[in-house]
Amino acid sequence: MTEETKIILEKLEEMNSKISDMDSRISNMDSKMSDMDARISDMDSKISDMDTRMSDMDSKISDMDSRMSDMDTRMSDMDFRISNMDSKISDMDTRMSDMDSKISDIQLTLENETNKNIQIIAEGHLDLSRKLDEAMATENEKEMLLIRVNRLENELRKIKERLEKIA
């Protein structure tokens, strides 16, 4: 063998050694790539699961938004109804106050005017039965004047009350 052939053989052996080393490295890289592929597949699976969960959450949030909108609508309707009820109750309070005032006026009229008039008439009738002929003319006039005075006093009282309310 010539020197040149030996050098070539040595070089070839060196190259073989380097190629073997490269093969080993490439095998190692293939192994690592396989591990990485497995990890990436696992990550893809987990991301897919997360996407599914996120879609479910989006759906649930949309449902909640819809329900909240319905609740807002119902609450607005209830607020409107309550406002109407408040208005009606206020009107009823006003009417009740007016009715109380009218009832008080009627009670005062009954107490001050009608009852007195009945009493006056009853007293006059007792006197009429004793002195029918004489008293009839004067007592009737007296009764009428007393009724008139009583009525005028009551009207005067009402006018004073109205003036006090106005003033």
C-alpha positions in Angstrom: 0.0 0.0 0.0 1.2 3.3 -0.8 1.4 6.2 1.4 -1.4 7.9 -0.4 -3.7 5.0 0.0 -2.9 4.9 3.7 -3.7 8.5 4.1 -6.9 8.0 2.2 -7.8 5.0 4.3 -7.1 7.0 7.5 -9.2 9.8 6.2 -12.0 7.4 5.3 -11.8 5.9 8.8 -12.0 9.4 10.3 -14.9 10.1 8.1 -16.6 6.8 9.0 -16.0 7.7 12.7 -17.5 11.1 12.2 -20.4 9.7 10.2 -21.0 7.2 13.0 -20.9 10.0 15.5 -23.3 12.0 13.3 -25.6 8.9 13.0 -25.6 8.6 16.7 -26.4 12.3 17.1 -29.1 12.1 14.4 -30.6 9.1 16.2 -30.5 11.0 19.5 -32.2 14.0 17.7 -34.8 11.6 16.3 -35.5 10.3 19.7 -35.8 13.9 21.1 -38.0 14.9 18.1 -40.2 11.9 18.9 -40.5 13.1 22.5 -41.2 16.6 21.3 -43.9 15.3 18.9 -45.5 13.4 21.8 -45.4 16.5 24.0 -46.8 18.6 21.2 -49.6 16.1 20.6 -50.3 16.1 24.4 -50.3 19.9 24.3 -52.6 19.9 21.3 -55.0 17.6 23.1 -55.0 19.8 26.2 -55.5 23.0 24.1 -58.4 21.3 22.3 -59.9 20.4 25.7 -59.4 24.0 26.8 -61.0 25.3 23.6 -64.0 23.0 24.3 -64.2 24.3 27.9 -63.9 27.9 26.7 -66.7 27.3 24.2 -68.9 25.8 27.0 -68.1 28.8 29.2 -69.0 31.2 26.4 -72.3 29.5 25.9 -73.0 29.6 29.6 -72.0 33.3 29.8 -74.3 34.0 26.9 -77.2 32.2 28.6 -76.5 34.2 31.8 -76.4 37.5 29.8 -79.8 36.5 28.3 -81.2 35.7 31.7 -79.9 39.0 33.1 -81.5 40.9 30.3 -84.8 39.1 31.0 -84.4 40.0 34.7 -83.7 43.6 33.9 -86.8 43.8 31.7 -88.9 42.3 34.5 -87.4 44.6 37.1 -88.2 47.6 34.8 -91.7 46.4 34.4 -92.0 45.9 38.2 -90.7 49.5 38.8 -93.3 50.8 36.4 -96.1 48.9 38.1 -94.9 50.1 41.5 -94.8 53.7 40.3 -98.3 53.3 39.0 -99.4 51.8 42.4 -97.7 54.7 44.3 -99.6 57.2 42.1 -102.9 55.4 42.7 -102.3 55.2 46.4 -101.5 58.9 46.5 -104.8 59.6 44.7 -106.6 57.4 47.1 -105.0 59.2 50.1 -106.2 62.5 48.6 -109.7 61.1 48.1 -109.7 59.7 51.7 -108.7 63.1 53.1 -111.5 64.8 51.1 -113.9 62.1 52.4 -112.7 62.6 56.0 -113.3 66.3 55.7 -116.8 65.8 54.2 -117.7 63.2 56.9 -116.5 65.6 59.6 -118.7 68.4 58.1 -121.7 66.0 58.0 -121.1 64.9 61.6 -120.8 68.6 62.7 -124.0 69.4 60.8 -125.8 66.4 62.5 -124.5 67.4 65.9 -124.9 71.1 65.7 -127.8 71.7 63.4 -130.0 68.6 62.9 -129.9 67.4 66.5 -130.6 70.8 67.9 -133.4 71.4 65.4 -135.0 68.1 66.4 -134.6 69.0 70.1 -136.1 72.4 69.4 -139.0 70.9 67.5 -139.6 68.3 70.2 -139.6 71.0 72.9 -142.0 73.1 70.8 -144.4 70.2 70.4 -144.6 69.7 74.1 -145.5 73.3 74.6 -148.0 73.1 71.8 -149.8 70.2 73.4 -150.3 72.3 76.6 -151.3 75.6 75.0 -152.3 74.6 71.6 -154.3 77.7 70.5 -152.1 80.4 72.0 -148.7 79.0 71.6 -149.2 77.7 68.1 -148.7 81.0 66.4 -145.9 82.3 68.6 -144.1 78.9 69.0 -144.1 78.1 65.3 -142.5 81.5 64.7 -140.1 81.0 67.6 -139.2 77.5 66.3 -138.6 78.8 62.8 -136.4 81.7 64.1 -134.4 79.3 66.3 -134.0 76.9 63.4 -133.0 79.8 61.2 -130.5 81.1 63.8 -129.1 77.7 64.3 -128.7 77.2 60.5 -127.1 80.7 60.1 -124.7 80.0 63.0 -123.6 76.7 61.3 -123.2 78.5 57.9 -121.2 81.2 59.7 -119.0 78.5 61.2 -118.4 76.9 57.8 -117.5 80.2 56.3 -115.0 80.9 59.1 -113.4 77.4 58.5 -113.1 78.1 54.8 -111.6 81.5 55.5 -109.1 79.9 57.9 -108.1 77.3 55.2 -107.7 80.1 52.6 -105.7 82.3 54.9 
